Amino acid sequence: MDAGDIGSIVVAVDGTSGSGKSSTCRAVAERLGLRYLDTGAMYRAVTWWMLQHDVDVHDAEAVAARAAEPRLESGTDPRRPTISLDGVDVSVEIRSDAVNGAVSPVSTVPAVRERLVALQREIIGAGGIVVEGRDIGSVVWPEAELKVFLTADAAARAARRAAEAGSSDVAATEASLLSRDRIDSGRAVAPLTRADGAVQVDSTDLTLDEVVDLVVGLATAPADAAP
């Protein structure tokens, strides 16, 4: 892509849990002077809201009935991304074990996905943004100038996620990630999948800096260069 066009680029990064999407996307956005959007945080925020309002997250109809109620705002500064509900920052709360265990069933509800996809498209707007999630290149913004599918083997992902959480139970973390993979890949609406035209990046044996360099290189490559 020409350097002058970077300000309008949309970089769509999808992939599995624990593959390094957040760290990669924030670093790429900061390096290129772009905005950043973590769509997973949006689903987590809605999940937290449902839990706070005693909605049974396993009852799809109950979740759908209240999906329009949370007032959600996503900050797009890669140095300090924020997520707020009804004017309150819930960046810490949405990373709790309770949310971890409930986000998958909430995110499969079509009414939730429809609302959040609309919000995501509104935020993307004229571009100039790095967006991470599971269906960005396939559903949210299939016309993205760069699509990346980031993955890593399950053991590596579990080790990273356990380290982030300060847990020593890597086996349990790996089982949880694999369960999330099955749910995300098997859901009827917007399943986790490698989008058409996406460049697959396996981060198993790469450092964060190496992955960031690779994605930045893809984003700034001439438009006619092969990925």
C-alpha positions in Angstrom: 0.0 0.0 0.0 1.3 3.5 -0.8 2.6 5.4 2.2 0.0 8.2 1.6 -2.8 5.7 1.9 -1.9 4.3 5.3 -4.2 6.8 7.0 -7.2 5.2 5.4 -6.2 1.5 5.6 -8.2 -1.1 7.5 -6.1 -4.0 8.8 -8.4 -6.9 9.8 -6.7 -9.4 12.2 -8.7 -12.5 13.1 -7.5 -15.6 14.9 -7.7 -17.9 17.8 -7.6 -17.0 21.5 -4.1 -16.6 22.9 -2.4 -16.2 19.5 -1.2 -12.7 20.4 -3.8 -10.7 18.5 -4.2 -7.9 21.0 -0.5 -7.3 21.6 0.2 -7.5 17.9 -2.6 -5.2 16.8 -1.9 -2.5 19.4 1.8 -2.5 18.4 1.0 -2.4 14.7 -1.5 0.5 15.2 1.0 2.5 17.3 3.8 1.9 14.8 1.7 3.0 11.8 -0.1 5.8 13.7 -3.5 4.2 13.3 -6.5 3.7 15.6 -7.2 0.3 17.2 -10.3 -1.6 18.0 -10.6 -4.8 20.1 -14.0 -6.3 19.1 -13.6 -9.1 21.6 -13.7 -6.5 24.4 -17.1 -5.4 23.1 -18.5 -8.9 23.4 -16.9 -9.2 26.8 -18.5 -5.9 27.9 -22.0 -7.1 26.8 -21.4 -10.3 28.7 -20.4 -8.5 31.8 -23.5 -6.4 31.6 -25.7 -9.5 31.2 -24.1 -11.0 34.3 -24.5 -7.8 36.3 -28.2 -7.7 35.3 -28.8 -11.3 36.3 -29.5 -12.4 32.7 -29.1 -16.2 32.1 -26.3 -16.2 29.5 -27.2 -19.7 28.4 -30.7 -18.5 27.5 -30.3 -17.1 24.0 -33.8 -15.5 24.1 -33.2 -13.8 27.4 -29.9 -12.4 26.1 -31.4 -11.3 22.8 -34.3 -9.5 24.6 -31.8 -7.2 26.4 -29.1 -7.0 23.8 -30.0 -3.4 22.8 -29.9 -2.0 26.3 -26.1 -1.7 27.2 -24.7 1.7 26.2 -21.3 0.7 24.9 -18.3 2.9 23.9 -14.9 1.7 22.7 -11.8 3.9 22.8 -9.5 3.5 19.9 -6.1 4.8 21.3 -3.7 1.8 20.9 -1.7 3.1 23.9 -4.7 3.1 26.2 -7.7 1.3 24.7 -10.8 1.7 26.8 -14.2 0.0 26.9 -17.1 1.6 28.9 -20.7 0.6 29.7 -23.2 3.2 30.6 -20.4 5.7 31.0 -18.3 3.5 33.3 -14.9 2.0 32.2 -15.0 -1.8 32.6 -11.7 -2.6 31.1 -10.6 -4.6 34.1 -14.0 -6.2 34.9 -14.4 -7.8 31.5 -11.2 -9.9 32.0 -12.7 -11.8 35.0 -13.1 -15.5 35.2 -16.8 -15.1 35.2 -16.8 -13.3 31.9 -14.3 -15.8 30.5 -16.7 -18.5 31.1 -19.8 -16.7 29.8 -18.6 -14.8 26.7 -18.9 -17.7 24.2 -22.6 -18.3 24.7 -23.4 -14.6 24.7 -21.3 -14.0 21.5 -23.3 -16.7 19.6 -26.6 -14.9 20.0 -27.5 -13.3 16.6 -29.0 -10.2 18.2 -25.8 -9.5 20.1 -23.7 -10.0 17.0 -25.9 -7.9 14.8 -25.8 -5.0 17.2 -22.0 -5.1 17.8 -21.2 -5.6 14.1 -23.1 -2.4 13.3 -21.2 -0.6 16.1 -17.9 -2.0 14.8 -18.6 -0.8 11.2 -19.5 2.6 12.5 -16.2 2.9 14.4 -14.2 1.6 11.4 -15.8 4.3 9.3 -13.3 5.8 6.8 -10.5 3.5 8.0 -7.1 4.3 9.5 -7.6 1.5 12.0 -6.3 -2.0 13.0 -9.2 -4.2 14.1 -8.9 -7.5 15.9 -11.5 -10.2 16.4 -12.8 -13.5 14.9 -14.9 -12.4 12.0 -13.5 -9.0 10.9 -12.2 -10.1 7.5 -15.1 -12.5 6.8 -18.1 -10.5 8.1 -17.4 -7.1 9.6 -15.2 -5.6 7.0 -14.5 -8.1 4.1 -13.2 -5.2 2.0 -10.2 -4.6 4.3 -7.0 -3.8 2.5 -5.1 -6.2 4.6 -6.5 -9.4 6.2 -4.4 -11.4 8.6 -5.4 -14.7 10.3 -3.2 -15.1 13.3 -2.8 -18.4 15.0 -0.4 -20.6 17.1 -0.4 -24.1 18.3 -2.5 -24.8 21.4 0.4 -25.4 23.8 2.0 -22.1 22.9 -1.3 -20.2 23.2 -2.0 -21.8 26.6 1.5 -21.0 28.0 1.1 -17.4 26.9 -2.5 -17.0 28.3 -1.5 -18.7 31.6 1.5 -16.4 32.0 -0.7 -13.4 31.4 -3.2 -14.6 34.0 -0.4 -15.5 36.5 -1.6 -19.1 36.5 0.5 -22.3 36.7 -2.2 -24.6 35.4 -1.3 -24.5 31.7 -3.2 -27.7 31.0 -6.5 -26.2 32.2 -5.8 -23.1 30.2 -5.2 -25.2 27.1 -8.5 -27.1 27.6 -10.3 -23.8 28.0 -8.8 -22.4 24.8 -9.6 -25.5 22.8 -13.2 -25.4 24.1 -13.5 -21.7 23.0 -12.1 -22.6 19.6 -14.7 -25.3 19.1 -17.5 -22.9 20.1 -16.2 -20.1 18.0 -15.6 -22.3 14.9 -18.8 -24.2 15.2 -21.3 -21.4 15.8 -24.0 -20.8 13.1 -23.5 -17.0 12.9 -20.1 -15.6 11.9 -17.9 -18.5 12.9 -14.2 -18.2 13.4 -12.7 -18.8 10.0 -9.8 -17.7 7.8 -11.3 -15.0 5.5 -10.8 -15.2 1.8 -7.6 -13.4 0.9 -6.3 -13.5 4.5 -2.6 -14.0 5.1 -2.1 -16.7 7.7 0.6 -16.0 10.3 1.6 -18.7 12.7 3.1 -17.0 15.8 4.1 -20.3 17.6 7.9 -19.8 17.0 7.9 -16.0 16.5 8.5 -13.2 19.0 6.0 -10.4 19.3 8.4 -8.0 17.6 8.8 -10.5 14.7 5.0 -10.8 14.2 4.6 -7.0 14.4 7.3 -6.5 11.8 5.7 -9.0 9.5 2.2 -7.3 9.7 3.7 -3.8 9.4 5.5 -5.0 6.3 2.3 -6.4 4.8 0.5 -3.2 5.5 3.1 -1.0 3.9 4.0 -3.2 1.0 3.2 -1.8 -2.5 -0.4 -2.6 -3.5 0.8 -4.8 -6.4 3.2 -6.9 -4.2 2.3 -10.5 -3.5 1.8 -11.3 0.2 
